[in-house]
Amino acid sequence: MISTTSQRLTIDDPSLAHLLYALMTAFPLFFLPTLLGLIINLGQKSSSSGAMISSHLRWQRHSTIGFMVLGGVGFSLSQIWLSVIIYLIATLWFCHRILKGWLNLTDGAAI
């Protein structure tokens, strides 16, 4: 049986998503690995990957951008105590998103 390009199946290879989650967990290192992961994530075409991987790429994108926005809000506040609270909430939220996404990826489930 000869397969054509229209019959080609998209295979979900989770290795890139695992790498991006690993880069996201390194956010305490001056946030550079997370930014690198975001750049790699934005460079991926969602049409070239399967539905499960696309959902994880979208989840990672939203997590990283949300963390950056919350960090910017915390940075722009003049009260130190309020800024620290925002940073703690942002960090806990980001860690929760990484953990939930990575566990779902390990189970082979979309998020």
DSSP file (Angstrom, degrees, kcal/mol; ACC not computed):
  #  RESIDUE AA STRUCTURE BP1 BP2  ACC     N-H-->O    O-->H-N    N-H-->O    O-->H-N    TCO  KAPPA ALPHA  PHI   PSI    X-CA   Y-CA   Z-CA
    1    1 A M              0   0    0      0, 0.0     2,-0.5     0, 0.0     0, 0.0   0.000 360.0 360.0 360.0 129.2    0.0    0.0    0.0
    2    2 A I        -     0   0    0      0, 0.0     2,-0.4     0, 0.0     0, 0.0  -0.820 360.0-148.0 -97.6 128.7    1.4    3.4   -1.0
    3    3 A S        -     0   0    0     -2,-0.5     2,-0.2     2,-0.0     5,-0.0  -0.801   8.5-153.8 -99.5 139.0    0.7    6.3    1.3
    4    4 A T    >   -     0   0    0     -2,-0.4     3,-0.7     1,-0.1     4,-0.4  -0.511  33.5-101.4 -99.2 172.9    0.3    9.8   -0.1
    5    5 A T  G >  S+     0   0    0      1,-0.2     3,-0.6     2,-0.2    -1,-0.1   0.797 121.6  57.6 -67.2 -26.9    0.9   13.0    1.8
    6    6 A S  G 3  S+     0   0    0      1,-0.2    -1,-0.2     3,-0.0    -3,-0.0   0.753 107.9  47.5 -74.2 -21.8   -2.8   13.5    2.4
    7    7 A Q  G <  S+     0   0    0     -3,-0.7    -1,-0.2     2,-0.1    -2,-0.2   0.435  83.6 123.1 -95.7   0.3   -2.9   10.1    4.2
    8    8 A R    <   -     0   0    0     -3,-0.6     2,-0.3    -4,-0.4    -3,-0.0  -0.403  56.9-136.8 -66.5 132.9    0.1   10.8    6.3
    9    9 A L        -     0   0    0     -2,-0.1     2,-0.6     1,-0.0    -1,-0.1  -0.680  10.9-124.9 -91.3 144.2   -0.6   10.5   10.0
   10   10 A T        -     0   0    0     -2,-0.3     2,-0.5    39,-0.1    41,-0.1  -0.789  24.8-150.4 -87.6 123.6    0.8   13.1   12.5
   11   11 A I        -     0   0    0     -2,-0.6     2,-1.0    39,-0.1    39,-0.3  -0.813  11.7-130.3 -98.2 131.5    2.7   11.3   15.2
   12   12 A D        -     0   0    0     -2,-0.5    37,-0.1    37,-0.1    -2,-0.0  -0.706  26.5-177.7 -82.4 103.0    2.8   12.9   18.6
   13   13 A D    >   -     0   0    0     -2,-1.0     3,-0.6     1,-0.1     4,-0.4  -0.898   7.3-168.8-100.6 109.4    6.5   13.0   19.6
   14   14 A P  T 3>  +     0   0    0      0, 0.0     4,-2.5     0, 0.0     5,-0.2   0.421  61.1  97.8 -81.6   4.2    6.6   14.4   23.1
   15   15 A S  H 3> S+     0   0    0      1,-0.2     4,-2.1     2,-0.2     5,-0.1   0.890  84.4  47.8 -63.2 -39.8   10.4   14.9   23.3
   16   16 A L  H <> S+     0   0    0     -3,-0.6     4,-2.4     2,-0.2    -1,-0.2   0.913 111.8  50.1 -65.8 -41.8   10.1   18.6   22.4
   17   17 A A  H  > S+     0   0    0     -4,-0.4     4,-2.3     2,-0.2    -2,-0.2   0.888 109.7  51.4 -64.4 -38.4    7.4   19.2   24.9
   18   18 A H  H  X S+     0   0    0     -4,-2.5     4,-2.2     2,-0.2    -1,-0.2   0.916 110.1  49.8 -62.8 -42.6    9.5   17.5   27.6
   19   19 A L  H  X S+     0   0    0     -4,-2.1     4,-2.3     1,-0.2    -2,-0.2   0.914 110.6  49.4 -61.6 -43.2   12.4   19.7   26.7
   20   20 A L  H  X S+     0   0    0     -4,-2.4     4,-2.0     1,-0.2    -1,-0.2   0.880 109.9  50.4 -67.6 -37.3   10.3   22.8   27.0
   21   21 A Y  H  X S+     0   0    0     -4,-2.3     4,-1.8     2,-0.2    -1,-0.2   0.899 109.9  52.0 -64.2 -38.7    8.9   21.8   30.4
   22   22 A A  H  X S+     0   0    0     -4,-2.2     4,-0.6     1,-0.2    -2,-0.2   0.899 109.5  48.8 -63.9 -40.0   12.5   21.2   31.5
   23   23 A L  H >< S+     0   0    0     -4,-2.3     3,-0.7     1,-0.2    -1,-0.2   0.865 108.6  54.5 -66.4 -34.8   13.4   24.7   30.4
   24   24 A M  H >< S+     0   0    0     -4,-2.0     3,-1.1     1,-0.2    -1,-0.2   0.856 101.9  57.6 -67.0 -33.8   10.4   26.1   32.2
   25   25 A T  H 3< S+     0   0    0     -4,-1.8    -1,-0.2     1,-0.3    -2,-0.2   0.682  95.8  65.6 -71.3 -15.3   11.5   24.5   35.5
   26   26 A A  T X<  +     0   0    0     -3,-0.7     3,-1.8    -4,-0.6     5,-0.3   0.099  64.1 121.6 -90.8  23.2   14.8   26.4   35.3
   27   27 A F  T <>  +     0   0    0     -3,-1.1     4,-1.4     1,-0.3    -1,-0.2   0.754  59.9  68.8 -63.0 -24.6   13.1   29.7   35.7
   28   28 A P  T 34 S+     0   0    0      0, 0.0     2,-1.9     0, 0.0    -1,-0.3   0.720  78.6  86.0 -66.3 -15.0   15.1   30.7   38.8
   29   29 A L  T X4 S-     0   0    0     -3,-1.8     3,-1.3     1,-0.2     5,-0.1  -0.419 131.1 -68.3 -83.2  63.5   18.2   30.9   36.6
   30   30 A F  T 34 S-     0   0    0     -2,-1.9    -1,-0.2     1,-0.3    -3,-0.1   0.674  75.8 -87.4  60.3  20.5   17.5   34.6   35.7
   31   31 A F  T 3X S+     0   0    0     -4,-1.4     4,-1.9    -5,-0.3    -1,-0.3   0.486  99.9 121.9  64.7   3.7   14.5   33.4   33.6
   32   32 A L  H <>  +     0   0    0     -3,-1.3     4,-2.4     2,-0.2     5,-0.2   0.911  68.8  49.9 -67.7 -43.9   16.7   32.8   30.6
   33   33 A P  H  > S+     0   0    0      0, 0.0     4,-2.5     0, 0.0    -1,-0.2   0.892 111.1  51.2 -62.3 -35.6   16.0   29.1   30.0
   34   34 A T  H  > S+     0   0    0      2,-0.2     4,-2.2    -8,-0.2    -2,-0.2   0.902 109.8  49.0 -67.1 -39.9   12.2   29.9   30.2
   35   35 A L  H  X S+     0   0    0     -4,-1.9     4,-2.3     2,-0.2    -1,-0.2   0.897 110.5  51.2 -65.2 -39.1   12.6   32.7   27.6
   36   36 A L  H  X S+     0   0    0     -4,-2.4     4,-2.4     1,-0.2    -2,-0.2   0.920 109.9  50.0 -61.8 -43.1   14.6   30.3   25.4
   37   37 A G  H  X S+     0   0    0     -4,-2.5     4,-2.6     1,-0.2    -2,-0.2   0.881 109.7  51.0 -61.9 -38.5   11.8   27.7   25.8
   38   38 A L  H  X S+     0   0    0     -4,-2.2     4,-2.8     2,-0.2    -2,-0.2   0.902 109.6  50.0 -65.6 -40.7    9.2   30.4   24.8
   39   39 A I  H  X S+     0   0    0     -4,-2.3     4,-1.3     2,-0.2    -2,-0.2   0.923 113.2  45.7 -64.0 -44.0   11.2   31.3   21.7
   40   40 A I  H  X S+     0   0    0     -4,-2.4     4,-0.5     2,-0.2    -2,-0.2   0.914 113.4  51.1 -62.8 -42.3   11.4   27.7   20.7
   41   41 A N  H >< S+     0   0    0     -4,-2.6     3,-1.2     1,-0.2    -2,-0.2   0.913 108.8  49.7 -62.0 -45.0    7.7   27.2   21.5
   42   42 A L  H 3< S+     0   0    0     -4,-2.8    -1,-0.2     1,-0.3    -2,-0.2   0.773 106.0  58.7 -67.1 -24.6    6.7   30.3   19.4
   43   43 A G  H 3< S+     0   0    0     -4,-1.3     2,-0.3    -5,-0.2    -1,-0.3   0.599  87.0  96.6 -79.2 -11.5    8.8   28.9   16.5
   44   44 A Q  S << S-     0   0    0     -3,-1.2     2,-0.6    -4,-0.5     3,-0.0  -0.589  73.6-132.2 -81.7 139.4    6.8   25.7   16.3
   45   45 A K    >>  -     0   0    0     -2,-0.3     3,-0.9     1,-0.1     4,-0.5  -0.804   7.4-150.6 -88.5 125.7    4.0   25.3   13.9
   46   46 A S  G >4 S+     0   0    0     -2,-0.6     3,-0.5     1,-0.2    -1,-0.1   0.756  93.9  61.2 -69.7 -22.2    0.9   23.9   15.6
   47   47 A S  G 34 S+     0   0    0      1,-0.2    -1,-0.2     7,-0.0     4,-0.1   0.737  97.5  58.3 -75.7 -20.7   -0.3   22.3   12.3
   48   48 A S  G <4 S+     0   0    0     -3,-0.9     2,-0.3     2,-0.1    -1,-0.2   0.639 102.6  60.5 -85.3 -12.3    2.9   20.1   12.1
   49   49 A S  S << S-     0   0    0     -3,-0.5   -37,-0.1    -4,-0.5   -39,-0.1  -0.730  90.7 -97.5-112.2 164.9    2.3   18.5   15.5
   50   50 A G     >  -     0   0    0    -39,-0.3     4,-2.3    -2,-0.3     5,-0.2  -0.061  40.1 -97.3 -72.1 176.5   -0.6   16.4   16.8
   51   51 A A  H  > S+     0   0    0      2,-0.2     4,-2.0     1,-0.2     5,-0.1   0.876 121.1  51.0 -65.2 -39.4   -3.5   17.5   18.9
   52   52 A M  H  > S+     0   0    0      2,-0.2     4,-1.7     1,-0.2    59,-0.4   0.948 113.3  43.5 -66.3 -47.3   -1.9   16.5   22.2
   53   53 A I  H  > S+     0   0    0      1,-0.2     4,-2.6     2,-0.2     5,-0.2   0.887 111.8  55.0 -66.3 -38.0    1.4   18.2   21.6
   54   54 A S  H  X S+     0   0    0     -4,-2.3     4,-2.3     1,-0.2    -1,-0.2   0.893 106.4  51.1 -61.4 -39.3   -0.3   21.3   20.3
   55   55 A S  H  X S+     0   0    0     -4,-2.0     4,-2.2     1,-0.2    -1,-0.2   0.884 111.6  47.5 -66.8 -36.3   -2.4   21.5   23.5
   56   56 A H  H  X S+     0   0    0     -4,-1.7     4,-2.6     2,-0.2    -2,-0.2   0.885 110.5  51.4 -71.5 -37.9    0.8   21.3   25.5
   57   57 A L  H  X S+     0   0    0     -4,-2.6     4,-2.4     2,-0.2    -2,-0.2   0.917 112.3  46.7 -63.0 -41.9    2.6   23.9   23.4
   58   58 A R  H  X S+     0   0    0     -4,-2.3     4,-2.6     2,-0.2     5,-0.2   0.914 111.7  51.4 -64.7 -42.8   -0.3   26.2   23.9
   59   59 A W  H  X S+     0   0    0     -4,-2.2     4,-2.2     1,-0.2    -2,-0.2   0.907 111.8  46.8 -59.7 -44.3   -0.4   25.5   27.7
   60   60 A Q  H  X S+     0   0    0     -4,-2.6     4,-2.6     2,-0.2     5,-0.2   0.906 111.6  51.1 -65.8 -42.1    3.3   26.3   27.9
   61   61 A R  H  X S+     0   0    0     -4,-2.4     4,-2.5     1,-0.2     5,-0.3   0.944 112.7  44.7 -59.8 -49.6    2.9   29.5   25.9
   62   62 A H  H  X S+     0   0    0     -4,-2.6     4,-2.3     1,-0.2    -1,-0.2   0.873 113.4  51.8 -65.3 -37.0    0.1   30.7   28.1
   63   63 A S  H  X S+     0   0    0     -4,-2.2     4,-2.3    -5,-0.2    -2,-0.2   0.941 112.7  43.7 -64.0 -48.1    1.9   29.8   31.3
   64   64 A T  H  X S+     0   0    0     -4,-2.6     4,-2.2     2,-0.2    -2,-0.2   0.918 115.9  46.5 -67.3 -43.9    5.1   31.6   30.4
   65   65 A I  H  X S+     0   0    0     -4,-2.5     4,-2.3    -5,-0.2    -1,-0.2   0.910 113.0  50.3 -66.0 -40.8    3.4   34.7   29.1
   66   66 A G  H  X S+     0   0    0     -4,-2.3     4,-2.6    -5,-0.3    -2,-0.2   0.897 110.0  50.5 -62.2 -40.2    1.1   34.8   32.2
   67   67 A F  H  X S+     0   0    0     -4,-2.3     4,-2.4     1,-0.2    -1,-0.2   0.894 110.4  49.8 -64.8 -39.8    4.2   34.4   34.5
   68   68 A M  H  X S+     0   0    0     -4,-2.2     4,-2.2     2,-0.2    -2,-0.2   0.896 111.2  48.9 -65.7 -39.8    5.9   37.3   32.6
   69   69 A V  H  X S+     0   0    0     -4,-2.3     4,-2.4     2,-0.2    -2,-0.2   0.941 112.9  46.6 -65.4 -47.0    2.8   39.5   33.0
   70   70 A L  H  X S+     0   0    0     -4,-2.6     4,-2.5     1,-0.2    -2,-0.2   0.886 112.3  51.3 -63.0 -37.7    2.5   38.8   36.7
   71   71 A G  H  X S+     0   0    0     -4,-2.4     4,-2.1     2,-0.2    -1,-0.2   0.888 109.5  50.2 -64.7 -38.7    6.2   39.4   37.2
   72   72 A G  H  X S+     0   0    0     -4,-2.2     4,-1.9     2,-0.2    -2,-0.2   0.886 110.1  49.9 -66.1 -38.8    5.9   42.7   35.4
   73   73 A V  H  X S+     0   0    0     -4,-2.4     4,-0.9     2,-0.2    -2,-0.2   0.932 112.0  48.3 -64.0 -45.1    3.0   43.7   37.6
   74   74 A G  H  < S+     0   0    0     -4,-2.5     3,-0.4     1,-0.2    -2,-0.2   0.868 112.1  49.7 -61.9 -36.8    5.0   42.7   40.7
   75   75 A F  H  < S+     0   0    0     -4,-2.1    -1,-0.2     1,-0.2    -2,-0.2   0.841 108.1  53.1 -70.6 -33.8    8.0   44.7   39.4
   76   76 A S  H  < S+     0   0    0     -4,-1.9    -1,-0.2    -5,-0.1     2,-0.2   0.627  86.7  99.6 -80.8 -12.5    5.9   47.8   38.7
   77   77 A L     <  -     0   0    0     -4,-0.9     6,-0.0    -3,-0.4    -3,-0.0  -0.510  61.2-152.9 -76.3 141.7    4.4   48.0   42.2
   78   78 A S  S    S+     0   0    0     -2,-0.2     2,-0.5     4,-0.0    -1,-0.1   0.775  74.1  83.4 -86.0 -26.5    6.0   50.5   44.5
   79   79 A Q     >  -     0   0    0      1,-0.2     4,-2.0     2,-0.0     5,-0.1  -0.673  67.5-154.2 -80.4 124.8    5.1   48.7   47.8
   80   80 A I  H  > S+     0   0    0     -2,-0.5     4,-2.6     1,-0.2     5,-0.2   0.908  91.8  53.6 -65.0 -43.1    7.6   46.0   48.5
   81   81 A W  H  > S+     0   0    0      1,-0.2     4,-1.8     2,-0.2    -1,-0.2   0.887 111.6  45.3 -62.8 -39.3    5.3   43.8   50.5
   82   82 A L  H  > S+     0   0    0      2,-0.2     4,-2.2     1,-0.2    -1,-0.2   0.872 111.7  52.7 -71.2 -36.8    2.7   43.8   47.7
   83   83 A S  H  X S+     0   0    0     -4,-2.0     4,-2.4     2,-0.2    -2,-0.2   0.906 108.7  49.8 -63.4 -42.3    5.3   43.1   45.1
   84   84 A V  H  X S+     0   0    0     -4,-2.6     4,-2.5     2,-0.2    -2,-0.2   0.897 109.7  51.4 -64.4 -40.6    6.6   40.1   47.1
   85   85 A I  H  X S+     0   0    0     -4,-1.8     4,-2.5     2,-0.2    -2,-0.2   0.918 110.4  48.5 -62.4 -43.4    3.1   38.7   47.4
   86   86 A I  H  X S+     0   0    0     -4,-2.2     4,-2.7     1,-0.2    -2,-0.2   0.912 111.4  50.4 -63.2 -42.5    2.5   39.0   43.7
   87   87 A Y  H  X S+     0   0    0     -4,-2.4     4,-2.5     2,-0.2    -2,-0.2   0.911 111.3  48.2 -62.0 -42.5    5.9   37.3   43.0
   88   88 A L  H  X S+     0   0    0     -4,-2.5     4,-2.6     2,-0.2     5,-0.2   0.919 113.1  47.1 -65.0 -43.3    5.0   34.4   45.4
   89   89 A I  H  X S+     0   0    0     -4,-2.5     4,-2.5     1,-0.2    -2,-0.2   0.924 113.5  48.9 -62.7 -43.8    1.5   34.0   43.8
   90   90 A A  H  X S+     0   0    0     -4,-2.7     4,-2.5    -5,-0.2    -2,-0.2   0.901 112.5  48.0 -63.1 -41.4    3.1   34.1   40.3
   91   91 A T  H  X S+     0   0    0     -4,-2.5     4,-2.6     2,-0.2     5,-0.2   0.925 113.4  46.2 -67.2 -44.9    5.8   31.5   41.2
   92   92 A L  H  X S+     0   0    0     -4,-2.6     4,-2.2     2,-0.2    -2,-0.2   0.910 114.3  48.5 -63.5 -41.5    3.3   29.1   42.9
   93   93 A W  H  X S+     0   0    0     -4,-2.5     4,-2.3    -5,-0.2    -2,-0.2   0.920 112.7  48.1 -63.5 -44.3    0.9   29.4   39.9
   94   94 A F  H  X S+     0   0    0     -4,-2.5     4,-2.4     2,-0.2    -2,-0.2   0.911 111.2  49.7 -64.9 -43.2    3.7   28.9   37.4
   95   95 A C  H  X S+     0   0    0     -4,-2.6     4,-2.6     1,-0.2    -1,-0.2   0.897 110.4  51.5 -62.6 -39.8    5.0   25.8   39.3
   96   96 A H  H  X S+     0   0    0     -4,-2.2     4,-2.7    -5,-0.2     5,-0.2   0.916 110.0  48.9 -61.8 -43.4    1.5   24.4   39.4
   97   97 A R  H  X S+     0   0    0     -4,-2.3     4,-2.3     2,-0.2     5,-0.2   0.898 112.3  48.2 -65.1 -40.4    1.1   24.9   35.6
   98   98 A I  H  X S+     0   0    0     -4,-2.4     4,-2.8     2,-0.2     5,-0.3   0.952 114.5  45.5 -63.5 -49.0    4.5   23.2   34.9
   99   99 A L  H  X S+     0   0    0     -4,-2.6     4,-2.3     1,-0.2     5,-0.2   0.921 114.9  46.3 -62.3 -46.4    3.7   20.3   37.2
  100  100 A K  H  X S+     0   0    0     -4,-2.7     4,-2.0    -5,-0.2    -1,-0.2   0.923 116.2  45.3 -63.7 -44.5    0.2   19.7   35.9
  101  101 A G  H  X S+     0   0    0     -4,-2.3     4,-2.2    -5,-0.2    -2,-0.2   0.918 113.7  48.0 -65.5 -44.2    1.2   20.0   32.2
  102  102 A W  H  X S+     0   0    0     -4,-2.8     4,-2.3    -5,-0.2    -1,-0.2   0.889 111.6  50.2 -67.6 -38.7    4.3   17.7   32.6
  103  103 A L  H  X S+     0   0    0     -4,-2.3     4,-1.9    -5,-0.3    -1,-0.2   0.905 111.5  48.6 -64.9 -40.5    2.3   15.1   34.5
  104  104 A N  H  X>S+     0   0    0     -4,-2.0     5,-2.9    -5,-0.2     4,-0.6   0.884 110.9  51.1 -65.4 -37.5   -0.4   15.1   31.8
  105  105 A L  H ><5S+     0   0    0     -4,-2.2     3,-0.9     3,-0.2    -2,-0.2   0.911 108.7  51.2 -65.2 -41.4    2.3   14.9   29.1
  106  106 A T  H 3<5S+     0   0    0     -4,-2.3    -1,-0.2     1,-0.3    -2,-0.2   0.866 110.5  49.2 -62.6 -36.4    3.8   11.9   30.9
  107  107 A D  H 3<5S-     0   0    0     -4,-1.9    -1,-0.3    -5,-0.2    -2,-0.2   0.578 116.1-117.7 -77.8  -9.4    0.4   10.2   31.0
  108  108 A G  T <<5 +     0   0    0     -3,-0.9     2,-0.3    -4,-0.6    -3,-0.2   0.716  69.1 135.4  80.4  21.5   -0.1   10.9   27.3
  109  109 A A      < -     0   0    0     -5,-2.9    -1,-0.3    -6,-0.2    -2,-0.1  -0.778  54.8-120.5-105.6 147.2   -3.1   13.2   27.8
  110  110 A A              0   0    0     -2,-0.3   -58,-0.1     1,-0.1   -57,-0.1  -0.392 360.0 360.0 -74.5 160.4   -3.8   16.5   26.3
  111  111 A I              0   0    0    -59,-0.4    -1,-0.1    -2,-0.1   -59,-0.1   0.395 360.0 360.0-119.5 360.0   -4.3   19.5   28.5
